[in-house]
Amino acid sequence: MKFQKIMNLNTLQSVRDRESDERYMRMALEEAKEAGRREEVPVGAVLIKGDQVVAKDHNRCIEHNDPTAHAEVLVLRKAGQVLKNYRLTDTVVYVTAEPCPMCVSAMIHGRISRLVYGAPEPKFGAVESRFKLLGKDGLNHKLQITRGILEKECAEVLKAFFKKRRK
């Protein structure tokens, strides 16, 4: 009986975590859609600490004439300013697409606690698809990773954008 109660509590917590992940990923998806409207590659990101949204943004490389203006980097920069610390411990980054090597490296340096992403990125993904940077020995920080949250929706935003551009 006691085991059943523990299992039910764990299941309930898992459902709550999934609902929370989906809520924040939907915010990131709205950012991604805004990027697409601006003719940027539609990737959005949200950074939270506890239950507070600290920063959210989308790709702005074209707008800023800056190859580093990826959604993830922009939310890390904003969060550092808001939290007055470049060490972003106990934070979670939600991003609609698997981050590239630059963004993964920035998250490691920023000491992000957890990364949640939607769609895999087979060409430049640095978590599991292409480069697998987070699995390397010798890194001074490890991130907890959750993959595939709203994967279908996240992938569709990217596919629609590139389909439109190739016409």
C-alpha angles and dihedrals in degrees: 000000000000090000090051091053091050091048091050091049091049091049091049091049090048091053091049091049091050092049091049092048091051092048093054093041089055088056089051090049090055088053090049091052090051089053089053091051087055092050092250121131100276105246122135133188138192127192120203136184113197103325095327123106103225099177141355131181146139137231112300103168094127095041093050097033084232125129090203095056093105116148092250095051092047093053091047090053093047093046091051089055094045095045093038092228135090089213103084098189120169092024133124126213118207115196130173096223133036107272124250124238093269093053095044089051091050090051091051092050091046091051094234108186099211139014121203118185138175117207126027116240109217097188103046107005112137100188105061112330108065117350106018093204096164092062094059121115118238099041113140092220137034125206126208108237131209116183136192102028105160086346095163094052093045093049092047093057090054095043093050091050095051093041089055092048094051094056 
